[in-house]
């Protein structure tokens, strides 16, 4: 079966109604205070009427967006991306109905900086084909079998770390954990092989979308600097940077229309019953010595 997905069924992601007042309060604050969502965008995510949203905002004292979402680099703020607003500003036809359960927002530590959206993972390939995709574009092995994957959510932990996991219909499990550490984010990804055959060619796409990061929204690759396994992007003045890396490393690349950048890793071959792991990094930097900053990050030992 060959499937074609077109812009006619393009969306901003599925509606995610909150199941209880505590969850609704969290997601309203997430959307309105931190992501500066309009009421229309909140409606798109929550499925609630505008008046219901306004009443909830009054009841729980949810007000306008923060002027500065964080005051320093010391604790990089990371939150689940709520969906309802496309994380890209271009090449939307390449990401129809983006799933929020793989996406987190990393907020810039300078005033009015906005946020980068990290899609971890955006895609997982194996010798079986496209084994997972966090939006609709190229058909996955499950699309070809008319199997729909149920939505999941990030788990929020008391230490403010985030984790997600998913089981695929053939018994493959994978997951991601994101933790603030030393002015950046350490990301850990794992994959467990619950099938009866060895999995190989386990290439992963991990995307950093820059269109919501103020000063980084220009649709070009001229502002990207790959120093494998790192790739960095600077703003228009060349003094603010976003940096990411993953290991074991496969390739660095970028897509100007999105705009986004990738440091894509690859899991080692995974025998039945085995679990393989990847390590990733994301941080911001202000300054002109980006090579020196990357050397500093190497010395941190985040990948050990």
N, C-alpha and C positions, 0 to 999 in steps of 0.2 A: 504494500500500500504506500502511495506517495501522497503526502499531505502538503498543501500550500496554505500558509497563514498570511492574510492580507491586512492592510490598514483598516478595512471595513469592520474588523472586530477588535480594533485597538482600544485599550482601556487604560485606566490608571491603577489597576489592581482591584481585587475583590473587596466588597464591603465586609468589615470586621466588627459586628456589633459586640459591645462589651457585655459580659455575663453578669457583672455585679457592680455595685456603686464604687467599690474600691478600684476596680479595674477601669471603670469609666472615668473616674477622677484622674487616674494616672495618664490615660491616653489623651484626655482633654488638655492636661498640662503639657504633655509631650508635644501635642500638635500646636496649641495656641501660644504657650509661653516660650517654648524652645524653638519650634520650627516656624513660628509666625504664620500659621495657617489661617486662611479666610474661613468664614462660616460655611461657605459653599464646599470648601475642601473638607472641613470637619464633617459635614453632612455626608459627603461621598464616602468617607471612611466608616463613620459610625452608623449610618442608616437612620439617624434621628432627624426629626423636624427642627427647623431653626429655633422655634420658640422653646422646645425642650432643651436644646443646647444652651440657650441664653439663661434659662432657669437653673440649669446645672452649674453654669459659670457663676451665677449669683450665689447659689447655695454653698459652693466650695471655694468662693473668693478667687476664682481664676480670672486673671486680668490680662493686660496687654503683654506683648513680648518683652523679654529682658533686653535692656540696652546692650549689655555685654554678657554673653552667656557663661563666661568664666573669666577670672581675673588674672590667671597666671598659667604658665606651662606645667606647673607641678602636678596637677591632677587633670589630665586630659579628659574632658567630658565626652562620654560615649553613651548613646541611647539607641534603642531600636528605632529604625526608620518606620514611620507610621503608614506609609503608602498614601494613596489618594492624590498625590502630586507626583508626576513622573520624575524620577531621579535624574534623568537625562534632560538636556535642553535641545538635543538634535539626534538624528538617526533613530527617531522613535519607532519607525517601522521595523527596526531590528530588535525591539524589546516591547512586545505587546503584553499587556496585563502583567507587569512586573510583580513578583511575589515579595512580600515584605519580610518573610521569615529568614531570609539570608542576608538582609541589609541592615547595617548600623550606620548611624551618623556620628562622625567625629567632628566636634565643634572647634573652630579656630580659637586660639587663646588671645586674640586681639579684638578690640571692640568693633562690632559690625562686620565681623569676618565671615559669618555664615557657617557652612558645614560641608564637608565632603561625605559622600555616601559610599561606604565600602560594601561591595557585594561579594560575600565570602561563604560559599562559592557561588560564582555566576554559572559555572558549568563544570561538569566532570565527564571526561571521555574515558573509554576503556576499549579493549579489543572487541567488546560487544557493540560499540557505536557510541552515540551521544547518550550517556547513561543518566544524566540529570541536567536540567536547564532551569534557571530561576526566573524565566519569563517565557513567552511564546515567540518563537522565531523559526529556527530549524527544527524539524520533527525529531523528538527523542525516540528511543526504543519503546517507550511506553505509549507515546502518541501513535506509533505504527501499529500497536496492539489495541488501540482504543481504550487504554487504561488511564484513568484520571488520578493524579496524586492529591490526597487530601491536604488542606492547608495546615500548617503548624505555627508555632509562635516561639519567640525567644523566651528563655527562662531568665528572670532577673534575680540575682543572688544578693545576699546581705552585704557582701564586700563590693557591691556595685559592678561585679563582672557579669557578663552575659554569656549564655550558652544556648545552642540549638542542636537538635539532632533529628534525623529522619531515617526511616527504614523504607527501602525500595521493595517493590513486589517480589523481586527474586532473592531477597535475603541480604542484600548489601545494606549495611548501616553506615552512616557518616554523620559527623557533627563538627561544630566549631565552638571554641571558647575565646572570649575577648576580655582582656584584663588591662586596666591602667597600670603602668609600671615605668618609673624613671622618666617622666615627662612624655611618654608615648604609650602606645598600645602593643601589647604582646598578643599575638593571635596563634591559636593552636587548632589544627584541623586533624581529624582522625578518620580512618575508614576501616571497617571490619568486614571481612569476607565471609558471609554466611551461605555462600553457594557451594557447589560441589566441584568447582573448577578454579584453577589459579587465574587471578585477574592480572592482566598486564596492560601496558600502554595507558596507565592511569594518569593522564594529563588533566590538570585543573586550571580553570580560568578564574582569577581573583581580580575584580575590577574596582578601581578607585574612580568614582565619578565626580567631576570637578565643577560642574555647571552651577551648583548652589554655593560655591565657595567664592566669596567676593574677591574680584581681581583675577580670578583663575578661569573665568567663563569664556575667554576668547577661544574660538574653535580653530586651533592650530596645534601642531606638534613641535613648533620651533621653540617652545618654552619647556620642553622635556629634556632631561639629561639622564641617560641610562649608564649606570656603572654597576653592572651585574654583580650580585643579585638585586641591587638597589635601582630604583628609578625615581627621579625627583622632578617636580614641576614648580616653576616660579610664577609669581604674579607679574603684572605689567611693568612694575618698577624693578623687578629682579632682586628684591630684598626679602621677600617672604616666600617660603617653600613648603610644599607637602612632599613627604618622602615615604616610600613603602618598599618592602623587600619580602621575599619568601624563599625558603629553602626546604628540601633539595630543589635547586633552581632549574627551570627549563628555558625561559626566554623573557626578555623585556620587550614591550611594544606599547603603542598608544593609538588611539582612534580620535582624530581631530574633531569630527562632527559631534561626538557625544557631549563634551570632550571627556576623555578618560585616559588612564594609564594603567598598565599591568606589569607586575612582576609575577609571572606564572610558574608554579612549582609542578612537580610530578611525584606521585607516590611511587615507592619501589613496588615491584611485583608483589602480589599479595596472595599467598596460598590459602586454601580453605581453612577457616578457623582463625586465621591470623588477623592482626590489626596493625596498620601502618600509620605513621604520623608525619605531619608537616609543621613547621614553625614560621610565623610571619611577624612583621613589624610595620607600624605606621606612626609617624610623628610630624610635627610642624617645626619649622626653623625660621628665625629672623636673622639675617646677616648676609654677607657676600661670600663667605668661605664655605661653599656647599661641599667641596671635596673634603675639607677638614672636618665638617660636621659628619659626613659619611664615615670617615676614619674613626671619629669618636663613637659612632653607633656600633661600628665593628668591635670596638674594644669593650662595649657593654656586655657582650656575650649573650644577647637575647636569644640566639639560635641554638644555645646549648641545652 
